[in-house]
Each structure stands twice: as C-alpha cells, then as structure tokens.
Amino acid sequence: MALLISGLGYLLCVVLFAVIPAKNPSYWAYVFPAMLGATLGVDITYGVANIFITTSLPKNRQALAGAIINSEIFLGISFFLGVADMIQRYEHSDIYRGPFYLGVGCATTSLLIIAAFLHIGRAKSDLTADERARQLVEVSSEQKSRHRP
C-alpha cells in the first residue's frame, strides 16, 4: 500500500508540471503540490526499499544491498535524464512539456507494475536473516543430537 501511495505522489508531481500554464503559473496551485508529491514519492520508495531489502539479507550483505539500491536509483536517473534531454531538444520549446509527459508515462508504468506484480506483506516483528539462519542451525543440531544412539 505504501508503494502505491508513493507511485501516486510521483504521478501527481509530473502531471502538475506537465499541465502548468506557460503564462502566469500559480506556485500554490502547481509547483507546491507537485513538490509535495515528489517528496512523498521519493521518501516512501527509498525507505521501503532499503528497509525491506536490507532486513531480508544477512548483516554481511546489507551494505552491498544498499549500494545496489543506490546504484539502481542513480542509473535510472541518469538514463532517463538523457532521454528527457533528447525529447526536449526535439521539441524546440522553452517549456519542458515533453520531458514531463515522459515522466507521466514512467510514473504510470511504475504504478501499474506496483499494482499488478509487487505485493509486500504487512510489516511485522519478524526475525532477521541472521537470526533465521542461527535458528535453523540450532534446530538442525538439536535434531541430529536426538537421532544419535
């Protein structure tokens, strides 16, 4: 549910920037709500991704997971910034409507992917990956000791 709210925040942001009037735009009607949506989107996405992925891995892999998350974020930003620049150069306009419509398409696609394929359960006080591994070792050693003559 949190990632759906995040996706809606991203979508709100780029839609408001895509439809902002060229003459006399209202900061309070377009820019401020768009920035709230962007902040909501990035804060929830980054937090949920980091917490979910790092707690699913043992401690010796958590730094690697964080590095992969950050690499994916910045790789996506770099790639689509280049695509947005190509669209803007083709558009020959001072208004960045084309790149913002690209953002609308990307936000809509991510929202559809989240809704259709991503199902993260409710947060619960569960064992970490290290605790689960220790518990499995303890259980298997107990079972081995019981079966010895």
Secondary structure, 3 states (H helix, E strand, C coil): CHHHHHHHHHHHHHHHHHCCCCCCCCHHHHHHHHHHHHHHHHHHHHHHHHHHHHHCCCHHHHHHHHHHHHHHHHHHHHHHHHHHHHHHHHHCCCCCHHHHHHHHHHHHHHHHHHHHHCCCCCCCCCCCHHHHHHHHHHHHHHHHHHHCC
